[in-house]
Amino acid sequence: MTKLCGLRERKKQQTRSALVDAALALFEAKGFEAATVEEIAAAADVSPRTFFRYFTAKEGVLLAVHDEEFARLLDAVDTAPTLAEAVIATIDGDHERFRRVQELLARAPALRATFLERTVEQEHQLVDKLLPADPTPQQVLRTRLLVAATYAALRVAIESWLTTPDSHCAEHVTEALALLDQGLAVTR
């Protein structure tokens, strides 16, 4: 029975991955608005009904990639001594899909709004994970500020990464978090 469940889960993951790959290719080729769910499903060799078992809308495909990165961050928070180290551990490696999604988001302002909403939700989840049981108001404020500042640094680092071909996301994020750690006194 365990083997069957493992096979079923692998098939689900393969279908989900095929849908993401097909959607990204179509979004890049035709634009987000022009690509249809039917085309995505056909390119992944599934029905539109199957598409909707995995995603509620086209936006969900892009958010899924972002959600995968966030899940890795939540896992890294469990073992890393600091939030910055968890972030760096998460973004170290190959992030071709993530880059493609970020490039699509940069070209589609309507999608950015949806993405930013999801990011705020994830910030709240991360704050909840980092807070101790029965936190003081000061601990809540400090943790919320830490997470918000970290996400702001990530956003700026990702924007920098997208404008710098052949660079690695980790380099930009590491530099942004180091600057954040040093303080943000503006110099002229």
N, C-alpha and C positions, 0 to 999 in steps of 0.2 A: 504494500500500500504506500509506503514512504517513497519508493521508487517512482510510482505513478504520480504522486503529488509533485515530486521533483521534476518530472517530465512535463507535467501540466504547467508548472510555474515557468520552466524554461521556454515553453511554447508561448506563453503570455508575454514574457520578456522579449522574445524574438519578434512577436507581432507588434508590440509597443515600439520597439526599436525601428522596425521597418516603417511604421507610420511616421515616426519622427524624422527619419532620413528622407522619406518621400516628401513629407511636408516641407522640410527645409530646402530641398532641391527645387520644388515647385515655387516656393516663396521667393527664392533667389532668382529664378528664371522669369517668373511672371509678375512678381510682386505679391504681397500678402493679400491685398483686396481681390486680385484677379483669380487667384488659385481657389478652387472649390474643394469642398469635402469629398465630393464624388471623384475628382481627379486624384486627390491624395490617396483615397481608398484604392482606386484602380492601380495607381503606381505601386502601392504596397501589396497588391494582389489580395485584397479583402473587400468586403462589401461596406457601403456607407454605414450600415447598421453596426458592423463590427467596429468601425471608427468610433462611433458614439458609445460603445462599451468602454472605450479607453479614455475618450476626451469628450467634454460637453460641447466644445466649439473649437474652431481653428486656433484660437488664442491658447487653448490648453496645451497644444503641442509645444509651443514656445515656452510656456510656463513650466512644462514638465522638465525641460532641461535645467531651468533655473531651480526647480524643486529638488532635482537630483543633487545639484551643488549644495543646496541648503541642507539636505539630509546628511551629506558628508561633513558639513560643518558641525551639525549637531553631534555626530559621532566623534569628531575630533575634539569637541569641547569636553567630552568625558575624560580624555586622557592628557590633554595639553595643560600646562601650568597657567597659561594666560590666554585670553581671547585672541590676542594678536598672533600667538603661536598656533592656535587652532585654525585661524584664518589662513595663515601661511601654509600649514600642513594640507589644508583643503585645496588650495589653488596650485600647489606644486604638482606639475605633471602636464599631461596633454589635455587641452581644453578646446579642441577644434570645434566641437558642437557648440560649446558655450560662446566662443568667439563669433560663430555664424549667427547665433541668436542675438548677441549684442549688436552685431552689424545690422541685422534686420530691424531691431528695435530703434536703432539710431535713425533709420530711414522711414519709420512709421510712427509718427507722433501719437496717433490714437492707441497704438499698442503700448507705447511708453506709459500712458496713464494706467492701463491695466497692470503693467509690470510694477509700477511704483506702488499701487495699492497692495499687490502681493508682497512687495518688499516690506511695507509697513507692517503687514500681518506677521511676517517672519521675524521682524525685529521684536515684536511683542512676544512671540514664542521663545525667542532666544533670551529675552529678559527674564521670562518666567523660568526658564531652565537654569539660568545663572544665579537667580536669587535663592538665598537660604530660606528655610522654613521660618515663618513669622519674621519677615524682614522689617527693619526700622524704616521710617520714611526716608532717612538719609541714604540707606542702602538701596532703596528703590530708585531714588533720584540719581544716585551715582551710577547704578547699573544701567538705567535708561540712557543717561548721557554717554556712558562708555559705548553702548551698543549703537546709538545714533551716530556718534562721532566715527566709530569704526565703519559703519555703513556709508557714511559720507566719504571717508577716505577710500573705501572700495570703489564707490561710484566714480570718483575723480581718477583713481588709478586705472580703472577699466576704460574710461574715456581716453586716457593717455595711451594705453596699450593699443586701442583701436586705431590711433593715428600714427603708430610707430610700427611699420611692417617689420617682420622678422624678429620681433622682440618677444619676450616671455611675460605672460601675465604676472607671474610670481615676482619678477623684478620690480614691476611698477607697484604692486601691492606692498611689497616689503619696504620700498622707499617711502610710500605714502604713510604706512603705519609707523615707520621710524620718525618721520617728520611730525606726525601726530604725537608720538611719545615725547619728543623734544619740546613740544609746546608750539603754539601758533602765533608767536609775536610777529607782527608784520614789520618787515624792514623795508626801507626805501633807499 
